[in-house]
Amino acid sequence: MKRNNNTMIYTFLLSCLITATSCNRDSFTPSQGDDIKKSGDVTIVMTNTNRAYDLTKKYVDFSTKFNMSPNTITLNPAQKFQTMDGFGAAITGSTCYNLMKMSKEDRTKFLTETFSDKDGMGMSYIRIAIGCSDFSLSEYTCWDKEGKENFGLQSEETQYVIPVLKEILAINPNVKIMGSPWTPPKWMKVNNLTDLKPFDSWTSGQLNPKYYQDYGWYFVQWLQAMKKEGINIYSITVQNEPLNRKNSASMYMSWQEQQAFIKQSLGPQLKAASIATKIYAFDHNYNYDNMADQEDYPIKIYNDAGAASFIAGAAYHNYGGDKAELIDIHNQRPDKELVFTETSIGEWNDGRNLNKRLMEDMREVALGTVNNWSKGVIVWNLMLDTDKGPNREGGCQTCYGAVDISKSNYKSITRNSHYYIVGHLSSVVKSGATRIGATGYTAEGLVYSAFQNTDGTYAMVLLNESNDNRKITLADGKNHFSYEVPANSVVSYRWKN
């Protein structure tokens, strides 16, 4: 009798174990089996703050069980928001210098991991300077001496930027490129619009209205010169940080000036040249640098129908103010686009501390701007060296790159938060995707955004900012699956409809 009891107990325990294992397999809790799974219905990419998961790819299958989970997020493809253009980083002169210091083999490997849709993260939107930026190797524009015969691409572009762009486009021909000027040629600048005295400085100054037509011609020539190099420019902004007079390369441009320049020169000249490149206004902070007369900068430009007809939308940075400004601008002009074009990490915000920055940057920059109608997210320098350079006097001396490369060997790379946040978006959300509705489970520290790609696949990018693992079920009305999301992590999903 004792033996029978033992047999019954053993059978009962075995049954429980089998049931538990079956339930566990159905919910796809991370396990050794998941680690070796090479394919599945759902592709998952994970990163957590301690890098135990570091853009780690996993695969799971749809559940065959009836979904009873209270932690279910259900996608609603019928609820459509903005169409996505892409995600990426700035390819500055400094970034290109560092990339060109790498061996060809190492550079190709890094660029493939970063930009390839098939073999990498598939980053899809980059920003370059029209002329120099504060992360260029020198101060210059493409027209430093008056006279149209003196226009031309400069050595930084021909030796560094253009070769890198060509390598990127060879890896991913669909990458979109945005161009932004930090300053016009100095001979176009004046001290102010009253005195109109020449202003021979890369920093500050204003655009002399008598040179509006020349400056519009400059944009056209630059766009055409890049096209001759095989590089199509998808979009431009009129002036990087138009309210910032203090950058090493900069110019002040009020909304009134930008409106006049776009309406009288830039818009008509691009149209006359049959250039379809998008024009974005503003390209500066959410709080308009606390200048009361410059608040709602793009809205004031749009109020002139002639100027507005040439403008696709507005671009924003996050060095002041709150991302809620994007919602306000969208609500005022839902017909105009929004794109987020710059954010930095550095010594001032503990930029190499992934434990802090991954959570905050994912919440505020990546998902925060996308959930507030931004069509794209572009961070600042893709790559700086471990000495935060090359940098110039008057520019940022304390910035880090999305990745930092060892200055000692130009081989060892450390990935910082900005690489992860754009990588997690671009790995599953492709150009042309539509942000869609998602409702259901909510919790403190949980932020997510859902999409449908043009090939019909669904994508979800989710932030779990809590200190606890959370088993979350995703459902699309046809299929569902569950996964235990690690504490303090970012998880991206993509699956077929």
N, C-alpha and C positions, 0 to 999 in steps of 0.2 A: 504493500500500500504506500509505503514511504517512497519507493521508487516511482510509482505512478504519479504521486504528487509532484515529485521532482520533474518528471517528464512533462506534466501539465504546466508547471511554472516555466520550464525551459521553452515550451511551445508558445506560451503567452508572451514571454520576453522577446522571443524571436519575431513573433508577429508584430509587436510594438516597434521593434527595431526596423523591420521591413517597411512598416507604415511610415515611420518617421523619415526613413531614408527616401521613400517615395515622395513624401510631401516636400522634403528638402530639395530633391531633384526638380520637382515641379516649380518650386519658387526660385530656383537658381541662386541660392545662397552661395557666396564665394567658397570655393573648395578646391582641392587639388585637381579634381576632374575638370573644373572650369579653366584652370591654368593651362591644361594641355589640350583643350578643345580648340580645333583649328578652323572651324566654320560653324555657322548656325543661322537661324532666322534673323537674329539681331546682332549687330556689331556694336560693341561697347568700348569706349575709350575712357580711362580713368586716371586722375591725378589727385593725390592728397598732399597735405602740407609737409609731411615728413618724407615725401618721395618714395614711400614704400610702393606706391603706384605712381609711375612717372610716364604719362601718356601711354599707359599699359592697355593693350588691345585684348579684349575677350569676346567670346561669342556665346550666345544662349539661344534656346529655341522657344517658340510660342508654347504657352501652357495648353494642355488638353483638359484641364479641370475647369469646372464652373467657377467663375470669379466671385468670391465672397469677401475680398479684402476691403476693409474700411480705408486703407491707404492707397486708394486708386485715383490716378489722374487720367482723365479721359480727354482725348483729343477731339476737337470739333473743326474739321476742315471746311465746314460751311461758313465759319466765322473767319473772315480774311482781313488781314491788316496790310502792312507794307510788303513790297517785293524787295528781296535782299540783293545788294550789289556785291558784297564780299567783305573780307576781313584780312587785315595784314598789318604792315609796319612801314615806316619811312626808310627809303633807301637813300640815305644822305651821302655826301662826299666822304665823311668819316667812316660810315658803314662800308662803302665801296673800297676805300683804302685798306681797311682791315681784311675784307674778303679777298682782295687781290694779293695780300701778303701771305695768304694760305697757299698750300700746294694745290695744284689744279685738281688732284684727286680728292683732297679733303674738302675743297670748296664745292665741287660737284656733289659730293655726298651730303653736305649740309644743305645746299640749295634744293636738292632733291627731297630730303627729309622735310623741308619747310614748304615747298611749293608744289610738289607733285601730287596730283589727285590720286594716282595709282599707288605710288610708293612712299607717300608722305602725308603731311597734314593738309595739303591743298590750299594754303593761303592764297588769296585771290584778289587782293586790292592793295596796291602800294602807293606811296606818296613820294614825289621827288621835288626838288627845288627848281624853279625857273631862275637860273643864275645861282648865286650862292645862298646858303642858309647860315645859321649860327653853328652848324656842324659841317662846314666846308673846310677845305684845306687852305683857302685864302678868300679874300673879299673880291668879288667880280660880278659883272653881269655879262650878257652876250652882246652888249652894245655900249662899251665904255667910252668910246670916242664918237662924237657927233658926226653925222654923215651916214647915209644908209649903206654905203659901201663898206662900212666898218662893222656891220653886224656879223656875228659868227659864233658857233659853238666853241667853247674854251677847253683848255687842256684837261680840267677836272672832269668834264663831260666825256671827252673823247678817249681819255686814258683810264678812267675809273667807272663813271656812272653808266655810260652807254654799253661798254663791254659786259658789266654785271647784268644790266637789263636784258641784254641779248641772251645771256646764259639762262636767266630766269624764264624768259619767253620760250626758249628752246625746251625747257622742262615742262612749262605750262603755258601754252600760247593764249589761254583765255584769261590770264591775269590782267586786271584793269589797273590803269595808271592815272594818278591825279598829279597835276603840276601846280605848284604854288610859288609866287615870288615873295621874297623877304624884302626886297628893295628894287626900285627901278634904277636905271642908270643915274648916277649922281647928277649929271648935267640936266636932268629933268626936274630936280628937286629945288624947292624954295624954302626959306625959313618959315614963312607963314603966308596966308592968302591975302594979307593986307599989304605988306611991304614988298612981297614977291622978289626978295633978294636971293641970289644964288646960294645954295646950301651944299657945300662940298664935303659931305659926310655920308658914310654908309649908315649911320645911326640917326633915326628921327628924320625930321623934315617933312614936307608935303609935296604932292605932285602939282607942278605948275600947270594950270588949266590950258595954257597955250600949247602944251605938249600932249594933250589927250589923244590927238590923232596919231602922233608918233608912237605913243605907248601902246595904243591898240594895234598898230602895225608891228610892233615888237612881239606882241603875243602871237600874231598870225605867223610871223617869220619863225619863231621858236617852234610852234606846232608843226609847221611845214618842214623845218630842218630835222625834227625828231622823226617825222614820218619818212623822210628820205633815208633815215638810218634803219627803217623797218620797225619803228616804235610808234604805235598809235596811242595818243593821249585821250583817255576816256573823259576826263573832267579836269577843270581848273578852278581854283579860287582866285579872286581878284587881288587879294593882299593877305599874307599871313599876319595874323594878330594886328589888325589895323588900328587898334587903340593902344598898342604898346610902343612907346617911343624909345625904349631903353635897350632893346635887343641889339646885339653887335651888328646885325644887318636888319634894318627896320624902316618903317615909314608910317606916319600917322595918316589915317584916311577915314574921315567921318562918314556917316551914312549918306549925308548930302553929297559929298564928293564921289563916293562909290556909285551912287545912283546916277549922277551926271555922267561919269566916265563910262559906265555900262551902256547907258541910253544913247549917248552921243558918239561913242567910239567903239568900244569893245564888241558890243552886241552886233551892230551893223557891219563891222569889219569881218567878224567871223562868218556872218551870214553871207556877205558878198564873196568870201573866199570858199563858200560851200563847205565849211568846217562844222561838223556836227558835235564837237566837243561840248560837254555840259558846262555851264557856268554856275558856280555856287557863290553866294554872297557871304559876307561876314568872316567866318573862319577864326573865331575868337571865343572868349569866355562866356559862360552862362550868365554872369552878373554884369557884363558890359563894362568891366573894370570900375563899377560903381559910378559911372558917368551918367547922370540923370538924363541929359539930352540925347544920349546914345542908346537908351533902353529900347528894346524891341527893334534893334538895328535893321534886321532883314525885313520886318513888317513895314517899316517906314519906306524902305526901298520899293517893296512890292506895291505900295500905295500909288506909285506912278505906273500906270498900265503899260506905258511904253518901255520902261526899264524892266518891269516884271515879265514882259513877253520874252525876254532873252534869258531869263534866269530859271534854272531847274529847281533851286532850293537854297538852303543855307547850311553852313558847316559850323561845328562847335568844338571848343576845347573845354577842359574841366579844371583850369587853374584858378577859378573863382566861381562861386555860386553853386547851384544844385541842378542835377539832371532833370528836375521837374520843369525847368524852363523849356525843354524840348516839347513837353505836352502842351504847354501854353502856346508856343509858336505854332505847333500843329493845329491846335483848336482854332487859332485865328486864321490860318491859311492851310486848310487840309489839302488843297490842290498843289502845294509846294513840298518838295522833298526835304529830308533832313539826313545829314551824315555826320558822324563823329570822326574828327580828323587828327586829334593829337592829345596825348597824355604822357606824362613822364614819371619815371621812378629815379630815385637818387638818394643821396645821403640824408636829405631832409625828411624823407618819409620811409626810412628803413627799407630801402628798395631791394636789398638782397636777402631780406628776411621773408622767405616764402611762407612761413607759418602765419605771418600777418598779411602780406600783400596779396597772396592768391585769393583769399576770401574777400577782402575789400575790393580789389580790382575786378573780380568777377561780378560782384554785386553791383558796384557803382558804374563801372565802365562797360563791361561786355554785355551782361544781361540787362543792366540798368538802362543803357541807351537804346538797346534793341527793343526792350519792352516799352520804350517811350518814342517809338516810331523811327528810330534811326535805321537807314538802309545799309549802313556799313560801319565798321569799327576799325580805325587805323591808329596804332600806337606810334610812338616816336622811334628813335634809332633802332633798326633791327639788330645791329651789332656794334658795340664799342669794345675797346680793349680793357684790360684789367686796371689800367690807369685812367679810365673814364675818358678815353680819347680815341683819335686825335681831337683836341679841342683848341679853341682860340681864346685869347684874352678878350673879355667882353661877352663871351658866350658862356654856356653852362659849364662850370668846372666840377660839378658834383653829380652829374647825371650818369645813370647806368643804362646799358642797352637792354633790349628784350632778351638778348644773350650777350654775355661777356666772353671775349676770347683772350687767352693768355698772351700777354705781350712778349713773353720770353720765347715762345715757340710757335705762336699763331696756329695752334693745333687744338689745345684743350679748351673746351667750351662749357660754360655754365649757363643753364637756361634759367631765366628769371620769370617773374609772374606774368609779364606782358607776352612772353612767348606762349605760355600755357593758355592764357585767356583767349587770344585770337586763334590759337591752334585748336582749342576745344570747339570753338564755333565753326571754323573752316573745315574741320575733319568730317563733319556730318551735314553742315548746312552749305549748300552749293549756290553759286550765283544764279539768280532767277527764282530761288525758293521764295515761297510766300509764308510769312508768319501767320499762324492760325491760332484759333482759340484752344484753351486747355483749362478744364475745370475739375474740381474735386478736392482731393486731399491737400490741405494746407497745414503748415506748422511753422513755428518760429525758426528762423534761420534757413528756411527752404525757399529758394527762388528758381524759377524755371521759365523756359520759353520753348514753344513748339513750332514746327515748320512742316511744310510739304514741299519737297523738291520737284523740279520740273519732270523728273522721271517717275513721279508718283510715290517715291519713298517718303516715309515720315522721318522726322528728326526731332530730337529733344535734347536740350542742354540744361543740366540741372546742377544747382549748387546746394550742398548740404553743409551749412555753416555751424551745425550743432556738434557737440562732443560725443554724440551717440550715433551708432549705425542705425540706418532706417531702411526697413524693407518696404519698398515702394513698387506698386503695380502700375504699369502703363497699359492703357487700352485705347484702341482706335475704332471701336464699334464692330470690328470683325475679329481681331486677334487681341490677346493680352499676354503679358508676361510680367514676372516679378524679379527684382534683384535687390540684394541688400547693399545699399549705398553706404560706403564707409564714412565715418565721422570726418568732418573738415576736408571735404573732397569736392571735386568737380567731375561729373559724369556726362558723357555725350553718348547718345543712342541713335542708331539709324536702322530702319527695317523696311521691308517691302510691304506695300499695301495689299 
